[in-house]
Amino acid sequence: MNSSSPDVPLITIRRAPPDFSDWERVRALILDAFAYMDARIDPPSSALRLTPQSMQEDAEKGALLLADHEGDLVGCVFARAKGDALYIGKLAVRPGLQGAGIGRRLVEAAREEARRLGLTMLELQTRIELTENHVTFGRMGFVKIAESSHEGFDRPTSITMRAKL
C-alpha cells in the first residue's frame, strides 16, 4: 500500500510480521507522538506503561499496522477485534509529519483489516481533553457513542467513537 503527493511523503503501510521484534522503536514513536498530551490529560496516558512485552501481546491479539517512509517508522496503530468492531488504539504519527495524511492512511488500513475479518465498524477511544482529536476523527467518519471515566475519577475522562465501514 503506497501513496504519495507533493505534500505527503511516499508511505508504505504494512502489517507487522509475526517475528517482528523492534518494539523499542514502536514505543519510542508512540511516546514521541503522545508527548504533547502530558500536561493536558489526567490521568496520564497508558502509553507511559507500554513495554515490549505488552505491545507484543497486543499485536498477537490482533494486528500492529506500521507506516514506513524509506525504511523509517513514521506511524503505527494497534488493532484487535471487539464484538462487531475493530478496536484501534495507540494511533501514532511522528511529530513533524502529523497532518500529512499518515494517520488517515493507518485508519484506512485498519478499515481494510476490519473488512477482512468480517467486522462492520471501527472503534476507538480518545481523551476528553483532546478536542482536536475528536474533530480529526469526526472527519474520518467517527461519531461519539459514549463517555467513560478512568478508575478513581468522578468525571468523564475519555470518549468512545465508532465509524461504520
Secondary structure, DSSP 4 states (H G I P E B T S, - for coil): -EE--SSS--EEEEEPPTT---HHHHHHHHHHHHGGGTTT-SSPPGGGG--HHHHHHHHHHSEEEEEEETTEEEEEEEEEEETTEEEEEEEEE-TTTTTSSHHHHHHHHHHHHHHHTT--EEEEEEETT-HHHHHHHHHTT-EEEEEE--TT-SS--EEEEEEE-
